[in-house]
């Protein structure tokens, strides 16, 4: 499915619950993401309707089967970025392709990774950023590092070339994990990739450099953190969504402040239980269905 009416990011209880409702309402629904953490072999014995213990893996498997029964398309793809389309709706970039959607439901959980750099927090807002769309403009023609090893870091680095010709990727000592397409794009763009770790940041009132585990110091006026995969907060910052710490702010109908984008489950910061996520997914689906019918099917 290339251009779904509703795109759901997250394959956990909230995302699958939402998908069941949107598909049953006759809307073309695509669910993207990777296997959720809940899909493990640990036991669940407090979920309504299951007097017998069920594993997280089995519960998610049942949810997937139910969603597919109603025509939901489910693909194992990592979403790297979301941007508002000029013609309405949203453009979504994954590690495989680009697609559009009228409405998006974020059900991404709460995982947020930061590199283990001791004085990182001291430079947040003073050279350290997590959002190219938000802050790239402030680093025009400056020396920029992107911290991360995967496709998300590669995408951020490529976007930063619009602001500065001097962009370098530092994998923080990890092996690169970019797919062939992104690796080729990075090579073609001439973006250096350094497989060394950052142990400390340098600077007085603002970032001026980073210290590597080899003892050498690299000049850097900007450090954009893009570790692992993009999180709900990363998407939120790019789109101007309101957040509360690592959580997305939603109203009683799971609406964010960006029309057409809804959120459900752990990423909203409510009681972190499967039953709550399932309920929020259903409520987000109701709101998304109304949005699509009003805006895209009018």
C-alpha positions in Angstrom: 0.0 0.0 0.0 1.6 3.2 -1.2 -0.8 6.0 -0.2 -3.0 4.9 2.7 -5.7 7.1 4.0 -4.5 6.4 7.5 -0.9 5.5 8.4 -0.3 4.1 11.9 3.2 4.1 13.2 3.7 1.4 15.8 2.7 -2.3 15.8 1.9 -2.6 19.5 -1.5 -2.8 21.2 -2.4 0.8 20.6 -1.5 0.7 16.9 -3.2 -2.6 16.2 -6.3 -1.5 18.1 -6.5 1.7 16.1 -6.0 -0.2 12.8 -8.8 -2.6 13.5 -11.2 0.3 14.0 -10.1 2.3 10.9 -10.1 -0.7 8.6 -13.6 -1.8 9.8 -14.7 1.8 8.9 -13.6 1.2 5.4 -10.5 3.3 5.4 -7.3 2.1 3.7 -5.0 1.5 6.6 -1.3 0.8 6.7 0.7 0.0 9.9 4.4 0.5 9.9 7.1 -0.2 12.5 9.1 -3.1 13.9 8.1 -5.8 16.4 7.0 -4.2 19.6 8.7 -4.8 22.9 5.5 -6.3 24.3 5.8 -9.1 21.8 8.1 -11.1 24.0 7.7 -14.4 25.9 7.0 -12.8 29.2 3.6 -13.6 30.8 0.5 -11.4 31.0 -2.1 -12.4 33.5 -4.0 -9.1 34.2 -5.5 -8.5 30.7 -9.3 -8.5 30.6 -10.9 -11.6 29.1 -8.0 -13.9 29.6 -8.3 -15.9 32.8 -5.4 -18.0 31.6 -2.0 -16.4 31.3 -1.0 -15.3 27.8 2.4 -14.3 26.5 3.0 -10.9 25.0 4.0 -12.6 21.8 0.7 -14.5 21.6 -1.4 -11.4 22.4 0.3 -9.4 19.6 -0.1 -12.3 17.2 -3.8 -12.4 17.8 -4.0 -8.6 17.3 -2.1 -8.9 14.0 -4.4 -11.7 12.8 -7.5 -9.7 13.7 -6.2 -6.5 11.9 -5.3 -8.4 8.8 -8.8 -10.0 8.8 -10.2 -6.5 8.2 -7.7 -5.7 5.4 -5.0 -3.9 7.3 -1.6 -3.8 5.6 1.2 -4.4 8.1 4.8 -3.8 7.0 8.1 -4.1 8.9 9.6 -0.7 8.0 11.3 2.0 10.1 9.8 5.4 9.7 12.5 8.0 9.5 10.6 11.3 9.1 7.2 12.9 8.7 6.6 16.2 7.0 3.4 18.2 6.2 2.6 18.0 2.4 2.0 21.3 0.5 -1.2 19.9 -0.8 -2.5 18.6 2.5 -1.8 15.4 4.4 1.6 14.2 5.2 4.7 12.8 3.5 6.4 9.9 5.3 9.9 8.7 4.7 10.8 5.1 5.7 14.0 3.1 5.3 12.5 1.8 2.1 10.4 4.4 0.4 8.3 7.6 0.6 4.6 7.6 0.8 1.7 10.0 1.6 -1.2 9.7 4.1 -4.2 11.9 4.9 -4.0 11.1 8.6 -1.4 9.6 11.0 -1.7 7.9 14.3 1.5 7.7 16.4 1.6 4.6 18.6 5.4 4.4 18.9 5.9 3.7 22.6 8.3 5.7 24.8 11.8 4.5 23.9 14.2 7.4 23.5 17.9 6.9 23.3 20.6 9.4 24.1 24.3 8.8 23.8 26.2 8.3 27.1 28.1 11.5 27.0 28.5 12.9 30.5 28.0 16.6 29.8 25.5 16.2 26.9 22.6 17.9 28.8 24.7 20.9 29.6 24.9 21.7 25.9 21.3 21.0 24.9 20.1 24.2 23.3 23.7 25.4 23.2 24.9 23.4 20.2 23.2 20.1 20.8 19.9 19.5 19.0 17.6 16.6 18.3 15.6 18.3 15.4 17.0 19.3 12.0 13.8 20.9 10.9 13.7 23.0 14.1 17.3 24.0 14.4 19.2 23.4 11.2 18.8 27.0 10.1 20.8 28.2 13.1 23.8 26.2 12.0 24.2 27.7 8.5 27.8 27.2 7.2 29.0 25.8 10.5 30.7 22.5 11.2 28.1 19.9 12.2 28.3 16.4 13.6 25.5 13.9 13.5 25.6 11.3 16.3 24.2 7.9 15.2 24.9 4.8 13.2 21.8 4.0 11.2 19.4 5.2 8.5 17.9 7.8 10.8 21.3 9.4 11.3 22.0 9.3 7.5 18.7 11.0 6.8 19.4 13.8 9.3 22.9 14.3 7.8 21.6 14.5 4.3 19.0 17.1 5.4 21.6 19.2 7.1 23.5 19.7 3.8 20.8 22.2 3.0 22.2 24.4 5.8 25.9 23.6 5.8 28.4 21.8 3.4 30.4 20.6 6.4 28.5 17.6 7.9 30.1 14.6 9.5 28.5 11.4 10.9 30.0 10.0 14.1 28.7 6.5 14.9 29.7 6.7 18.6 32.0 3.7 18.2 29.4 1.4 16.6 29.4 -0.2 13.3 27.4 1.6 10.6 23.9 0.2 10.2 22.7 2.1 7.1 21.1 0.2 4.3 22.7 0.2 0.9 20.6 3.1 -0.4 21.5 5.4 2.4 25.1 4.4 2.5 25.3 5.2 -1.2 23.7 8.6 -0.7 26.1 9.4 2.1 29.1 8.4 0.0 27.8 10.4 -3.0 27.2 13.5 -0.9 30.8 13.2 0.5 29.7 13.0 4.1 32.6 11.5 6.2 31.7 8.7 8.6 33.8 8.4 11.8 33.4 5.1 13.7 34.7 6.5 17.0 33.0 7.3 20.3 32.4 10.8 21.8 33.5 10.9 25.4 32.9 14.6 26.2 31.8 17.9 24.7 33.9 21.0 24.6 33.0 24.7 24.9 32.2 27.5 27.2 28.8 29.1 26.6 28.3 27.1 23.4 29.6 23.9 21.8 32.9 24.3 20.1 34.1 20.7 19.8 33.8 17.1 20.8 36.4 14.9 22.4 36.8 11.3 21.0 37.8 8.2 22.8 41.1 8.4 20.9 41.9 11.6 22.7 41.6 13.8 19.7 39.3 16.8 19.6 37.1 17.6 16.6 35.9 21.1 16.0 32.1 21.1 15.9 29.6 24.0 16.4 26.5 21.7 16.2 25.8 18.2 17.3 22.6 16.6 16.1 21.6 13.4 18.0 20.1 10.7 15.8 20.7 7.5 17.7 18.8 4.4 16.8 15.4 5.0 15.2 13.2 8.1 15.2 10.9 8.4 18.2 7.5 10.0 18.6 9.3 13.1 20.1 11.5 13.4 17.1 8.4 13.4 14.8 6.7 15.8 17.1 9.6 18.3 17.0 9.7 18.2 13.2 6.0 18.9 13.0 5.7 21.5 15.8 3.7 19.2 18.1 3.4 19.9 21.8 5.2 17.6 24.1 5.6 17.1 27.8 9.1 15.7 28.3 9.3 12.5 26.3 5.6 12.3 25.8 3.1 13.7 23.3 0.4 16.0 24.5 -3.1 14.9 23.4 -6.7 16.0 24.3 -9.5 13.7 25.3 -10.0 12.5 21.8 -6.3 11.6 21.3 -5.8 14.7 19.1 -2.4 16.4 19.0 -2.2 20.1 18.2 -1.4 19.3 14.6 -4.6 18.6 12.6 -4.6 15.1 11.2 -2.1 13.6 13.7 -3.3 11.6 16.6 -1.4 9.6 19.3 -2.2 6.7 21.5 -0.5 4.3 23.9 2.6 4.7 26.0 3.9 7.7 23.9 1.1 9.8 25.5 2.5 9.3 29.0 -0.7 7.9 30.6 -0.9 4.7 32.7 1.5 2.4 30.9 -0.7 -0.6 30.6 -1.8 -2.7 27.6 -5.5 -2.2 28.4 -5.1 1.6 28.4 -3.1 1.5 25.1 -5.9 -0.5 23.4 -8.6 1.9 24.6 -6.5 4.9 23.4 -6.0 3.3 20.1 -9.7 2.9 19.6 -10.3 6.5 20.5 -7.5 7.8 18.2 -9.0 5.7 15.4 -12.5 7.3 15.9 -10.9 10.8 15.7 -8.8 9.9 12.7 -11.8 8.4 10.9 -13.7 11.6 11.4 -10.8 13.7 10.1 -10.4 11.6 6.9 -14.1 11.7 6.1 -14.2 15.5 6.7 -11.0 16.5 5.0 -10.0 13.9 2.4 -13.3 12.4 1.4 -15.4 15.6 1.4 
